[in-house]
Amino acid sequence: MVLKASFSQVDSKTYSKRMGTRVTEWLVILLFIAFHLYGIGVVQVGELSLAIWDIVIVFFAFLILFRFYIRNIPIKISNIFGISKMIFILSIILTIWITFRALFSPLPERALTMVLIQMLNTCVLIMIITSEDLNLYKINMHLLWVGAGLAVIAIGLYISGLSQYERIIANSNLQHPSVGYYLDSGGVLRLIGLAKDPNFYSLWMTPLLITGLIRGRFSTVLWLPIALSVGMALSRSFFIAILFTSLALTPMLWSARALRKYIIRIITVPLLMISVILCVSVLWTDTEYISKRIELAEKTIRFERWHILNHAIVEDWNPIWGSGLRSTELLLGGKYSHSTYLDALFETGLTGFSLWLAILILVSLLCLNCIKSANSELLPWIYTWFVLLIMFFSFSLLYHPFTWMVIGILVNGIRTPSTSKLHTFVGMHASLTSRGQGI
């Protein structure tokens, strides 16, 4: 009887852990969907605009707190160790520092919203890294299916826009919708899906591009529309990022024998993207379609904004404290800097920038450890992380939950046992349980 009671307790704990893991898995999947639905709109609560992912994060945060207070299921932080614990601690300190700098912001009310956003990001990080036995295989496959569906919708909307190209050129009201397509400078039509921005659409799809390649020919039907849609987004920054990431990861993967077979597939990613772009240009018989994107690269507005920020740093900037949250937005007339690194440096000073840089370095070291562990399910997220490091130069992503979701998955993944070990444990537990019930 005592033995049976002990097995009942084990079953209860196992069930609780399994439910906690499922909650986290659904958090990641729903966040991914929410990122792609930004073009549909936001929820307005008074003067506060809530993106769909904000609502998702708040819901899951309350759900986990409910499990903690009502079901008395603890949120375990003690099982985080080494580099992972350092990343966790530095993230908390950075959030505290951001909150402190909001008190000295030239736009205090808007700075408060930034603090709330960062607190939600911290919640995402905590919810993911404290989840036990996170099943990355299941997450990656679910995201691959969802991403393929979103890509098919995006391609359909984009083709509809291309079929009306002349009409769109002639009517300014049709040039910048929030879904489907975006008419960029030089008359270049770019795919944005439901995500509102072609660059972010490409970034959100990054882990799925690698997941599809790892799965091989069996996932081609799912992977192909994703690759086509990313190619149609025509993001210069993204193509540069995946090119350098593929080159950088090649020697790293070579050092891990179990992952060497993926080297050719990883190198194939930028080549396939270029092929898609060329196919799009040939199909629409517009030889200037791609060349315009290259010519306009030097005229992009981000260079002008970087120059303004660099001038402000030289002329009037506190190196220790920074200029306060939202000061970049004020300086640029309500626009973003298009650089995560400049945002962190200008607004939070060398203190905040050092904390942020330390997190980036530690996560990168964690990625190297992940490669050595030869966990193929983490490879899509490692690839995404290095793409992010490059995209940080061109886009403001410090306060975006996607960044913190990727960090959380990497931190969690390095301490999650392999699939084979999990199957062994589950089999042993089932055997012991059946014996206990027999007694």
Secondary structure, 3 states (H helix, E strand, C coil): CHHHHHHHHHHHHHHHHHHHHHHHHHHHHHHHHHHHCHHHCCEEECCEEECHHHHHHHHHHHHHHHHHHCCCCCCCCCCCCHHHHHHHHHHHHHHHHHHHHHCCCCCHHHHHHHHHHHHHHHHHHHHHHCCCCCCHHHHHHHHHHHHHHHHHHHHHHHHHHHHCHHHHHHCHHHCCCCCEEEEEHHHEEEEEECCCCHHHHHHHCHHHHHHHHHHHHHHHHHHHHHHHHHHHHCCHHHHHHHHHHHHHHHHHHHHCHHHHHHHHHHHHHHHHHHHHHHHHHHHCCCCHHHHHHHHHHHHCHHHHHHHHHHHHHHHCCCCCCCCCCCHHHHHCCCCCCCCHHHHHHHHHHHHHHHHHHHHHHHHHHHHHHHHHCCCHHHHHHHHHHHHHHHHCCCCCCCCCHHHHHHHHHHHHHCCCCCHHHHHHHHHHHHHHHHHHHHC
